[in-house]
Structure formats: structure tokens, C-alpha cells
Amino acid sequence: MEREYIRDRTLEGHESARKRGKTFGGAGVTDDMPSVAPPSPLRPASGLGLRGRYLENAQVTRPRIRVAAYVIRHRAVPELLVFDHVDMPQAGTQIPAGGVHPDEELHQAVLREVVEETGLLTATVIRPITVEDKPHPDTRQPRRTTYFHLQAPATTADAWHHTVGGAGDDAGLTFFCRFVPLPLERSLTDDQDAWLGHLDPRWATPATLS
């Protein structure tokens, strides 16, 4: 569960998902997943060797490729899957999100993040929503995050605790997962809810309404 997700403000550098190569088959995907092209390299500057400056610029400007999941459950009203750190409430309420493994498709990555961070095995990818270029709030490291719409069965539990397994940096952390009605009463950490209105204008958090 490599989680550079927003909770990076509290848990910077979580990279455990990179160390676990889980795959999840059988998920229904209704749209073709977009590929994310790397950014164009900067023009080499004078004063350094051409190759050295090119490589330096490429390292500085290449964004971290990430995914984020809006997992929606439809009951009397639509609800969004969110979670909190049990022992670190200062990390704030979040959605599943994290980095993409090398050679991993984006829709595979978002399903893996949902499983690793919430334990939910029955989510289905509906479609990608948008690609957001936004630096890390503290380190200012470039990040490129593809947000996805996923659906959870109506029979999914209302709330549960999930403890991360494995031997990664986040092993043993416990998250309180739950579905909350849309629209949200307040924004999520790092404004992760900013794109809910792209799914349905009625789901936009009041603070994000234009």
C-alpha cells in the first residue's frame, strides 16, 4: 500500500506497495484506461554537460504517477468510501490513493490501492474521471494522479476496521473505513473530494462548488 496519499503529511515516504506485487483479476472495467505520458524534458542549460543537465532536469521534473479511488455505494443516497488512521487522526479523512507500480496498468493500481488500504475486495472500476497535476503539499514533489470512479455492492458493510498486513512501512497500521453520504459535509484531506462533482454535480462538496 505505497501511500504517498496525503497522509504523507504525517507518514511521508510510505513505499510498501512498491514492495508487494499483488494483482487482482476479474474486475469489470467499462472504459479503456488512459495512459499517462511522461512530461517533456527541460531544455538543457549551459554550464553543465549536456547529458548531465538533461538527466538532472528529468529527475527534478518527472511527476510521481498515482491513482485515487472514489468508491461509491448506492443505497437510499449515494455514499463514498473514506477512512481515517485510528492512531493518527491528524492525518485526516481520505480516500484510497497511492503510487503506481512499474509496468502496472492504472486500473490495476487503483484496485490494488483499494484492497490494500481498506480490504474491500468487491469494488469494480467504472471509469477514469480526470488527471490532476498537483505537487505534494509539503515536499512540493510533482505528482500526477488519475482519479477513478469505482462502485461497491449495496450489500457492503457500513463500516469496519482494516489492519495492513505484510512487511512494508505501513504494516500494522489500522484504518477505520466507512461509507459517508454524498455530498460530503466537509472537504477531505488535501481536497481529495475536488472531483466528485465531475461524477454528479449534486455530489460536489459545498466548499468546492464554483
C-alpha positions as CSV (number, residue, x, y, z in Angstrom):
1,M,0.0,0.0,0.0
2,E,2.5,2.6,-1.1
3,R,0.7,5.6,0.3
4,E,2.1,8.9,-0.6
5,Y,-1.5,9.8,-0.1
6,I,-2.0,12.9,1.6
7,R,-1.4,11.3,4.8
8,D,2.2,11.8,3.6
9,R,1.9,14.9,5.7
10,T,2.1,12.5,8.6
11,L,3.6,9.4,7.0
12,E,6.0,10.7,4.4
13,G,7.7,8.1,2.3
14,H,5.4,5.1,2.5
15,E,6.5,2.9,-0.3
16,S,5.3,-0.6,0.7
17,A,3.0,-1.0,-2.3
18,R,6.1,-0.9,-4.4
19,K,7.4,-3.9,-2.5
20,R,4.3,-6.1,-3.0
21,G,3.3,-7.1,-6.4
22,K,-0.4,-8.0,-5.9
23,T,-2.6,-8.4,-8.9
24,F,-6.3,-8.6,-8.9
25,G,-8.2,-10.2,-11.8
26,G,-11.8,-10.3,-12.7
27,A,-12.6,-6.7,-12.1
28,G,-15.1,-5.2,-14.6
29,V,-13.8,-2.2,-16.4
30,T,-16.2,-0.4,-18.6
31,D,-13.8,2.2,-20.2
32,D,-10.4,2.0,-21.6
33,M,-7.9,3.2,-19.1
34,P,-5.8,6.2,-20.2
35,S,-2.1,6.0,-20.4
36,V,-0.2,8.8,-18.7
37,A,2.6,10.2,-20.9
38,P,5.8,11.4,-19.2
39,P,6.4,15.1,-19.2
40,S,8.7,16.7,-21.8
41,P,12.3,17.1,-20.6
42,L,13.5,20.6,-19.9
43,R,15.9,22.2,-22.3
44,P,19.5,21.6,-21.1
45,A,21.1,24.7,-19.5
46,S,24.6,25.9,-20.1
47,G,27.3,25.4,-17.5
48,L,26.9,21.6,-17.2
49,G,27.5,18.8,-19.5
50,L,24.5,18.4,-21.9
51,R,23.8,14.8,-20.8
52,G,24.3,15.6,-17.1
53,R,21.9,18.6,-17.2
54,Y,19.3,16.6,-19.2
55,L,19.3,13.8,-16.6
56,E,19.2,16.2,-13.7
57,N,16.2,18.1,-15.2
58,A,14.4,14.9,-16.0
59,Q,14.8,13.7,-12.4
60,V,13.6,17.0,-11.0
61,T,10.5,17.4,-13.2
62,R,9.2,13.8,-13.7
63,P,6.0,13.6,-11.6
64,R,5.1,10.7,-9.4
65,I,2.4,8.7,-11.1
66,R,-0.5,8.0,-8.7
67,V,-4.2,6.9,-8.6
68,A,-7.1,7.8,-6.3
69,A,-10.4,6.0,-5.9
70,Y,-13.9,7.3,-5.5
71,V,-15.6,4.1,-4.4
72,I,-19.4,4.8,-4.5
73,R,-22.1,2.6,-2.8
74,H,-25.7,3.3,-3.9
75,R,-28.4,2.9,-1.2
76,A,-31.0,5.4,-0.3
77,V,-28.4,8.0,-1.2
78,P,-25.0,7.6,-2.9
79,E,-22.2,7.1,-0.4
80,L,-18.4,7.5,-0.6
81,L,-15.8,5.1,0.9
82,V,-13.4,7.0,3.2
83,F,-11.1,6.1,6.0
84,D,-9.1,7.6,8.9
85,H,-5.9,6.5,10.7
86,V,-7.0,5.0,14.0
87,D,-3.8,6.2,15.8
88,M,-3.1,9.3,13.7
89,P,-6.3,11.3,13.5
90,Q,-4.2,14.3,12.4
91,A,-3.8,12.6,9.0
92,G,-7.4,13.5,8.2
93,T,-10.1,11.7,6.3
94,Q,-9.0,10.3,3.0
95,I,-9.9,8.1,0.0
96,P,-7.7,5.2,-1.2
97,A,-4.8,6.6,-3.2
98,G,-1.2,5.8,-3.9
99,G,1.6,5.3,-6.4
100,V,1.6,3.0,-9.5
101,H,4.0,0.1,-9.7
102,P,6.3,-0.1,-12.7
103,D,4.5,-1.8,-15.7
104,E,1.2,-1.7,-13.7
105,E,-1.9,-0.5,-15.5
106,L,-3.7,2.3,-13.9
107,H,-7.0,0.4,-13.3
108,Q,-5.0,-2.4,-11.7
109,A,-3.2,0.1,-9.4
110,V,-6.4,1.7,-8.2
111,L,-8.0,-1.7,-7.4
112,R,-4.8,-2.7,-5.5
113,E,-4.8,0.5,-3.5
114,V,-8.5,-0.1,-2.5
115,V,-7.7,-3.6,-1.4
116,E,-4.5,-2.7,0.5
117,E,-5.9,0.4,2.3
118,T,-9.5,-0.8,3.0
119,G,-9.5,-4.6,2.5
120,L,-12.5,-4.2,0.1
121,L,-12.3,-7.0,-2.5
122,T,-15.6,-6.4,-4.3
123,A,-15.1,-2.9,-5.8
124,T,-15.5,-2.6,-9.6
125,V,-13.8,0.1,-11.8
126,I,-16.3,2.1,-13.7
127,R,-14.2,4.7,-15.4
128,P,-11.4,7.2,-15.0
129,I,-12.6,10.7,-14.1
130,T,-9.7,13.1,-14.5
131,V,-5.9,13.5,-14.3
132,E,-4.7,16.0,-11.7
133,D,-1.2,17.6,-11.7
134,K,-0.7,18.8,-8.2
135,P,2.5,18.9,-6.1
136,H,2.9,17.2,-2.8
137,P,1.6,19.7,-0.2
138,D,4.8,19.6,1.9
139,T,7.7,18.4,-0.3
140,R,6.3,20.1,-3.5
141,Q,7.3,17.0,-5.4
142,P,5.4,16.8,-8.7
143,R,2.5,14.3,-8.7
144,R,0.2,13.2,-11.4
145,T,-2.9,11.5,-10.1
146,T,-5.6,9.8,-12.1
147,Y,-8.9,9.7,-10.2
148,F,-11.2,6.8,-10.8
149,H,-14.9,6.1,-10.2
150,L,-15.5,2.7,-8.7
151,Q,-18.6,1.0,-7.4
152,A,-19.1,-1.1,-4.3
153,P,-22.0,-3.6,-3.9
154,A,-25.0,-2.2,-2.0
155,T,-24.5,-5.1,0.5
156,T,-21.1,-3.8,1.5
157,A,-20.8,-3.2,5.3
158,D,-21.3,0.3,6.6
159,A,-18.1,0.5,8.5
160,W,-15.1,-1.7,9.5
161,H,-11.5,-1.6,10.7
162,H,-8.7,-2.8,8.4
163,T,-5.2,-3.6,9.5
164,V,-2.5,-3.5,6.9
165,G,-0.6,-6.8,6.6
166,G,2.8,-7.7,5.1
167,A,6.2,-6.3,5.9
168,G,6.0,-2.8,4.4
169,D,6.5,0.5,6.1
170,D,2.7,0.7,6.8
171,A,2.3,-2.9,8.1
172,G,0.3,-2.9,11.3
173,L,-1.4,0.4,10.7
174,T,-5.2,0.3,11.3
175,F,-7.7,2.3,9.4
176,F,-11.3,2.9,10.2
177,C,-13.2,2.6,6.9
178,R,-16.8,3.7,6.4
179,F,-19.3,5.0,3.8
180,V,-20.4,8.5,4.2
181,P,-23.4,10.2,2.3
182,L,-22.8,12.5,-0.6
183,P,-22.4,15.4,-0.8
184,L,-19.8,15.5,2.0
185,E,-20.3,17.9,4.8
186,R,-16.6,19.0,4.7
187,S,-13.7,18.5,2.3
188,L,-11.3,15.6,2.6
189,T,-7.6,15.9,3.3
190,D,-5.7,17.7,0.5
191,D,-9.0,18.4,-1.2
192,Q,-9.3,14.8,-2.5
193,D,-13.0,15.4,-2.9
194,A,-12.5,18.1,-5.5
195,W,-13.6,16.0,-8.5
196,L,-16.7,14.4,-7.1
197,G,-18.8,17.0,-8.9
198,H,-17.5,15.6,-12.2
199,L,-19.4,12.4,-11.4
200,D,-22.6,14.2,-10.5
201,P,-22.9,18.0,-9.8
202,R,-25.1,17.1,-6.8
203,W,-22.1,15.2,-5.2
204,A,-19.8,18.2,-5.1
205,T,-18.7,19.3,-1.6
206,P,-20.3,22.7,-0.9
207,A,-16.8,24.2,-0.4
208,T,-15.8,23.1,-3.9
209,L,-18.9,24.5,-5.7
210,S,-18.0,27.2,-8.2
